[in-house]
Amino acid sequence: MEQIPILSIVTFFPLIGVIILLMIDRENYGVQKGIAFIVTLINFFISLYVLYHFKEDTASMQFVESYPWIEKLGIYYFVGIDGISVLLFMLTTFLCPICILCSWTYIEKHVREFLIAMLFLEVGMLGAFIALDLFLFYIFWELMLIPMYFIIGVWGGKRRIYAAIKFVLYTLFGSVLMLIAILVLYFYVGSKTGVYTFNLLKLYETLAPYEVQVWLFAAFALSFAIKVPMFPLHTWLPDAHVEAPTAGSVILAGVLLKMGTYGFIRFAMGLFPHATQAATPLFVTLSIIGIIYGALVAMMQPDVKKLVAYSSVSHLGAVMLGLFSLNSQGIEGGIYQMLNHGLSTGALFIMIGMLYERRHTRLIEDFGGLTKAVPIFAVFFMIVTLSSIGLPGLNGFIGEFLIFMGAFKANKLWAVFAASSVILSAAYMLWMFQRVMFGPITKEENKNIKDLNLREISLMVPVILLFFVMGIFPNYFLNKMHTSVNSFIDRYNKSIAITTSQLEKQGIIKGGE
Amino acid sequence: MFNYIAAIPLFPAIGALINGILGTRFPKSLVHIIALTAIGSSFALSVKAFFQLLSLPPDQRIIEVTLYQWMASGDFSIDVAFLLDPLSAVMLLVVTGVGFLIHIYSTGYMHHDPSYSRFFTYLNLFVFAMLLLVMGNNFLMMFVGWEGVGLCSYLLIGFWFDDHANASAGKKAFVVNRVGDFGFILGMFMIFIIFGSLKYSDVFSRAESLLPYGGIMATAITLLLFVGATGKSAQIPLYVWLPDAMAGPTPVSALIHAATMVTAGVYMIARCNVLYSLAPFSLGVVATIGALTAIFAASMGLVQRDIKKVLAYSTISQLGYMFLGVGVAAYSAGVFHLMTHAFFKALLFLGAGSVIHAMGGEQDIMNMGGLRKHIPKTFLTFLIGTLAIAGTPGLAGFFSKDEILWQAFSSPHGHPLLWAVAAVAAGMTSFYMFRLTFLTFFGKERMDEHTKHHIHESPNSMVIPLMILAILSVLGGYVGVPEALGGSNHFHHFLDPIIKKVGKAEPHHYSHALEYGLMLTSVAIAVVGFILAYTMYIRRPDLPERLANNFQGLYKLLFNKYYVDEIYEFIFVKGCKNLGTLLWLKFDVPVIDGIVNGVGKVTMYLGENVRKIQTGYIQHYIVGILIGVVVVLGIFIF
C-alpha cells in the first residue's frame, strides 16, 4: 500500500518554520514567536495522524519509509515507529508548542536564533525516535546536541558556559563510544554474514558471541546511561537544568533524558540480550541507588530547580528499574513513566520558570506563603506536585505502580527498596511545596506578584488535563504498547535461551533459531 | 437493577468538580447547595441500595458493577468496578449519612470563612475518595480511595495554611500515611503474585486453597496490609499524625479523623477476613497492637488540655478497640464498634466544635467551665456522647464495646490479658471523657469577661446535626444487642455472609454467667472512672494539681506524649535530612562531581602542556621529523 511519508513529514516540518523565520525581519519578535508556535502546533496536529492510524495489533514497524542513502555502505534512510516509540514521538510533538509558549517572555535576546534552535531540536528528537538505521540514529542523536548546547550556553543563567560545556563533553564522551560500538557491530556482523548493514531490524536477527556483546553493550550502555542520567553519571544534569532557560529544561527533562532510556530498550538491550542479562544486577543496583540517592539529595536542595533535577535522577532510576525488570509490567510501566516524567517534570520546570520570571530567584527561602498571592498558580502547582509524587487518579501512579509490580515479580527485594521512594518523594515534594506556597508571606516582594495570565493558563491546562486522562484511562496508552513490548520480551527470552556455548561455536547466530 | 450504585461516588466527585472550578465565583449559598445536593443524593441512593440489598436473600447479597477496564499489562488487569455487599452497605450508610450531617453542620461552622468554596470542594472530594475506598471491588480501587482520602486529609488539615504549624501537620499526616501505604502496596503485589488478580472475589474465594493455614505467605500479606492500616487508622507505631491533625477545621476532625477515614484500616481487615483468619500470627499482632494502642492513647488522653486533643487520643484509643475486635477474629464486632463510634465520636467532635464556636476559638479546657448554662443544647448532646463512649448500659457504645471485650476474652484468638488491658483502657476512657465534660460544662467559669460576654448557642444548622447524632448514639446500639441480653444481634447476622469461617481453632464455650460477670466488671470499671473524675474535677478541684505535683515525672511523661514525637523527629526526620545533606555536600559535589571536573582539569592540563610542543617554528618540526626518521630506521635495521 502506498502511504504518505507521515513520519518524515512530521519530523522535518519544523524546518519550514526555520525557513520562514530566516525570511522575517530580525527585530519582529512577536511574529517570530507566533510563527514558531503555529508551526509546532500544526506539527502536533499532523502527528495525531500517526497516533490515530497506529495499529495496536502488530509488533512490526509502522509507517515505514526506507530509501537508500549511501547504498555502498549499507546506509539507508530507514524510519518507522512501533509501540515503544510512538508515544515518545507524540510526547515530543506535544511538548514543543508548549515550550515555545512558555518562552514567550522568558527569552529576551536573540529571539529568532532561539526559536530556530528549538525547531532544529525538535527535528533531531523526532528523528532519533523514528530512526531504524544505526547510522541515521547517530546523526539525529548528535543533531540534538548542538541546539541544546546553544540553548544552555546562550540563553542560560550565570554559569551557563560551564554547564553547557559539561553537558556537551559528557554527552559527546558517551556518543563517541557509541559510534565506535556501532562501527564495530557493523563490521563484525558484516564480516560474519557477508551483509554490511546498519539496519537495526537486520542486526536484531544476529547475535554476537558473549564477549563481543559485553563490550558493545558496555559502550552503548555508557552512552545512554549518561543521557538518562544514571547514578553516578548524573552530575551534569543539575548544572544543566539550573542554567538552562525554562524551555531548555522542559525539553531536557521531557525528551532528551528519555533518549537515554529509549536507547536502552531499543538498542542496548535489544541488540545485546546476553550482555543485558549479565549486566542486570549492576544496572538494577545503580537504578535503586539512583532512586533513593536522588530523593535524599533532592530533599536538601535550596534551589527549586536543582531539587527537581535531582528528583529526575530518582524518577529515571525507577524507569530503568522497570526496563531491567524485563517483564511486561516493568517495561510498560517504564515507558509509561517516561511519558509521565516528561509531562510532570516538564510542568514543574514550566511553573518554576513562571516564578523565576516574576521574582528572578529560584531559592526556596525567597518564597513562602505564595498561595495567597497567586491562587491559580497554587492550584496548578499542587496538581503538578501530586502528579509527580504518584497520586492515584493522576498519571504518575500508573507508571510507578506498574514498575514496582514488574520489579516485585522479578525480585521482591528490588521492589522493597524502590517503593521506599513513595515515602521519600512525598517528603521532599511536599516539604518544598509547603516552604514555597504555605505559611505567611514573609517577603515584601512576594506580596504583589501577579497570578498566571491567559497565555500561562492555556499552556498549563492541556498538560493538567493529560495528567487526569493518563491517570483515569491509562489503557488507551498502554494498549498501544502491549504488542511491541511483548514481542520485545519474547525475542529477549528466546535469545537468552540460546546458550553462550552455542554462540561461541558459531561465532554468530540467527536470532530465535 | 443495581447499576445506579456507580452514581453514589460520582455525585460528590461532580460536586467537587463544580465547586472546585467555579466555586470562588458562586455565592456561599450556591456553594453549599451544590455540595449538600451531591452528598445528599449519595446518601439517598445508599439508603435505597441498602434496602434493596435487604430484600434479597442473604446469600445473594453481593452485587458487582463494572464500569470499565482501568489498566492492563501482561498478565495483570484491573477494572474500575464497584461492590455492594453487607459490609460495604454499612460503610456506605455511615460515610454518606454522617458525612451529610457534617456537611450541614459545616454550613454553620465555616460560614465566616473566606475559603468557603474550597472547604466544600475538599469535603466533597473526600467523600468521593472514601466511597471509592469502601465500594471498590478490588484492592487497587481500595488503594486509590486510600490514597485519595489521605490527600483530602492533607489538604483539610492544612486548610488554614497561613500558619506553618497547620501546613506541617498536614504534611506529617501525608508522609506518615505514605509509610503505611508502602506496606500496603507491597502487600498488594504479594497478593497478585499468588492469586494473579487483585479482585476480592478472585482472592477470597481461592484463599483457602492457595494459602496454607498459618503459612508464611498468608502472614506476610496480612502483616504488610496491616502496616497500611496502622498508618491510615493511627495505630502504634504510626499514630503520631492524628493528634496533630486536629489543626484542621473541627468538622474535618469529626468526619475524617473520627468517623470515617481513620476507620479504613478496620474496614480493610474486615474485608480481608479470610486472609487474616488464615494467619493466626497476624491476628495476634493486630489484636496486641490494638489493645496496646487502646491503653497507650487513653493514658495520654488523661492529661491533655486541648478539647480536640483529648478527643483525638480518644479516637486513637477507640480505633485500638476496633483492631482488638478484628484481631481476635470478631470482625462483625469491630465493624459494629466502627459504626457506633462514628455516631458518638462525630457527635463529640461536633459538640466540641460548637463549644469552640461559642468560646470564640478557645480550645483550652482550663479556660472554660460552667458552659452548661450558656449552651444547653450543646451540653446535653455532648453529655449523651460522653455517656455513650464511656459505655453506659443501654447506649450505643455499651453494646459494641462490650462485644469486643467479650470476644477479646472468649474468642479462640483471644486472651484474658487482652481483655484486662482493654477493660483498664475503658476505665481510662470513662475518666478522661467525664473529666472533659466536667471541665468544660461544670464548675467555675474560668474564661475572661470578654469571652464570657460573647458566649452563644450555635445556629440550628449546627445544633440539629448534633441532635440527630445524639439520637443515633442512644439508639444505634440496638441493632446489635447480644444474645446474652435477650437480643438477636441483627447486625452480626447481616454481616455474616461476608465473614468466612476458616481455620482450625475451636471456639471456647463459656456460660452466660461469665459473660454477665465480665460485663458487670467492665461497667464497674467505667463507674470507677466516672467517680474519680467526679471527685477530682467537681468535688475537690484542687486535687488534680496536687496529684500532678506529686507525680511530676509521670505527669510530664503523659503530658508530653511519652516524647514519641521528639524521638521520631530525631531519628527519622533529622536522620533523613542529615543523610541528604551528607550525600549532597560530602559526596555528590566533592567526590562524584570532583572526579568529573578532575578529569576535565587533567585533560586541560595535558592540553596546555602538549600545546607547547606546537611551537610554530619550522626548525622544531624538522628536528622532530628527523628524530622520527632515525627512530623508524633504527627499528627496521635492528
Boltz contact constraints between the chains, C-beta under 6 A:
constraints:
  - contact:
      token1: [A, 232]
      token2: [B, 592]
      max_distance: 6.0
  - contact:
      token1: [A, 235]
      token2: [B, 592]
      max_distance: 6.0
  - contact:
      token1: [A, 235]
      token2: [B, 593]
      max_distance: 6.0
  - contact:
      token1: [A, 235]
      token2: [B, 596]
      max_distance: 6.0
  - contact:
      token1: [A, 296]
      token2: [B, 579]
      max_distance: 6.0
  - contact:
      token1: [A, 296]
      token2: [B, 580]
      max_distance: 6.0
  - contact:
      token1: [A, 296]
      token2: [B, 583]
      max_distance: 6.0
  - contact:
      token1: [A, 297]
      token2: [B, 580]
      max_distance: 6.0
  - contact:
      token1: [A, 297]
      token2: [B, 583]
      max_distance: 6.0
  - contact:
      token1: [A, 297]
      token2: [B, 584]
      max_distance: 6.0
  - contact:
      token1: [A, 297]
      token2: [B, 588]
      max_distance: 6.0
  - contact:
      token1: [A, 299]
      token2: [B, 580]
      max_distance: 6.0
  - contact:
      token1: [A, 300]
      token2: [B, 580]
      max_distance: 6.0
  - contact:
      token1: [A, 300]
      token2: [B, 581]
      max_distance: 6.0
  - contact:
      token1: [A, 300]
      token2: [B, 584]
      max_distance: 6.0
  - contact:
      token1: [A, 328]
      token2: [B, 73]
      max_distance: 6.0
  - contact:
      token1: [A, 328]
      token2: [B, 74]
      max_distance: 6.0
  - contact:
      token1: [A, 329]
      token2: [B, 73]
      max_distance: 6.0
  - contact:
      token1: [A, 329]
      token2: [B, 74]
      max_distance: 6.0
  - contact:
      token1: [A, 329]
      token2: [B, 76]
      max_distance: 6.0
  - contact:
      token1: [A, 332]
      token2: [B, 73]
      max_distance: 6.0
  - contact:
      token1: [A, 392]
      token2: [B, 144]
      max_distance: 6.0
  - contact:
      token1: [A, 392]
      token2: [B, 147]
      max_distance: 6.0
  - contact:
      token1: [A, 402]
      token2: [B, 73]
      max_distance: 6.0
  - contact:
      token1: [A, 405]
      token2: [B, 189]
      max_distance: 6.0
  - contact:
      token1: [A, 408]
      token2: [B, 189]
      max_distance: 6.0
  - contact:
      token1: [A, 419]
      token2: [B, 182]
      max_distance: 6.0
  - contact:
      token1: [A, 419]
      token2: [B, 185]
      max_distance: 6.0
  - contact:
      token1: [A, 422]
      token2: [B, 178]
      max_distance: 6.0
  - contact:
      token1: [A, 422]
      token2: [B, 182]
      max_distance: 6.0
  - contact:
      token1: [A, 423]
      token2: [B, 178]
      max_distance: 6.0
  - contact:
      token1: [A, 423]
      token2: [B, 179]
      max_distance: 6.0
  - contact:
      token1: [A, 423]
      token2: [B, 182]
      max_distance: 6.0
  - contact:
      token1: [A, 426]
      token2: [B, 174]
      max_distance: 6.0
  - contact:
      token1: [A, 426]
      token2: [B, 175]
      max_distance: 6.0
  - contact:
      token1: [A, 426]
      token2: [B, 178]
      max_distance: 6.0
  - contact:
      token1: [A, 427]
      token2: [B, 175]
      max_distance: 6.0
  - contact:
      token1: [A, 430]
      token2: [B, 171]
      max_distance: 6.0
  - contact:
      token1: [A, 434]
      token2: [B, 167]
      max_distance: 6.0
  - contact:
      token1: [A, 434]
      token2: [B, 171]
      max_distance: 6.0
  - contact:
      token1: [A, 438]
      token2: [B, 161]
      max_distance: 6.0
  - contact:
      token1: [A, 438]
      token2: [B, 167]
      max_distance: 6.0
  - contact:
      token1: [A, 439]
      token2: [B, 164]
      max_distance: 6.0
  - contact:
      token1: [A, 440]
      token2: [B, 162]
      max_distance: 6.0
  - contact:
      token1: [A, 474]
      token2: [B, 71]
      max_distance: 6.0
  - contact:
      token1: [A, 475]
      token2: [B, 69]
      max_distance: 6.0
  - contact:
      token1: [A, 475]
      token2: [B, 71]
      max_distance: 6.0
  - contact:
      token1: [A, 478]
      token2: [B, 71]
      max_distance: 6.0
  - contact:
      token1: [A, 478]
      token2: [B, 73]
      max_distance: 6.0
